[in-house]
Amino acid sequence: MNTNRGCRPLTDDEIERLIAGMAGSRWQFRDSCLLNLGLRSGFRVSELLSLKTSDVYSYEDREVRRSVTVMKENMKGGKNKKIRIESRTTPLHEAAREAILLWLRHSHMDNPIYAQTGTALFPRQGSLEPISAARAWGIIQEAGLRGGVALERLGTHSWRKSYALKMWSHPAIHGDWARMSRLMSHKNPSNTLRYLEFLDGSLEAAVLA
């Protein structure tokens, strides 16, 4: 079952409530980092979970990187040789960089011994491997329950739609479908058109807006 089907974007108040809902848990820094990075990068949950600590943190310089790259093999459709998919690099917003640093310091994964281990940025308990997409969805649902956020249509794709909503209204995009498609890593601009239906409630309204 695709738990992300029909997910809705988040309001600023809901984002604050989700972060508050994560507070106090054993994994609060990991989980808030996941949410923050999702909201600020627009990566799909599978793409975020493919990241290693070294992808976002320079052990040589002892600082969070200024940008993050998801390799094409970890992008949606990236393993299909019939589809041309490219790696995607995006700048890291300062809020995301702060969340990453908090998590790495809290978990001690900023220690240089992790530089060559290939440790997942969002590991599951007792492992160097990442949590599952299903677990990430559960994290958002649990935080929503504790934070008083409506659970209907709430999931990990909510952060991607929130990102899309923010970017669509940004002067750099200004309603440009081609730029928006590149930003969201959509191979076909028609996918972006369908993806942004939620902005106006219908495909026709989105086209005419």
Secondary structure, 3 states (H helix, E strand, C coil): CCCCCCCCCCCHHHHHHHHHHHCCCCCHHHHHHHHHHHHHHCCCHHHHHCCEHHHHEECCCCEECCEEEECHHHCCCCCCCCCCCCCEEEECCHHHHHHHHHHHHHHCCCCHHHCCCCCECCECCCCCCECCHHHHHHHHHHHHHHHCCCCCCCCCHHHHHHHHHHHHCCCCCCCCHHHHHHHCCCCCHHHHHHHHHHHCCCHHHHHHC
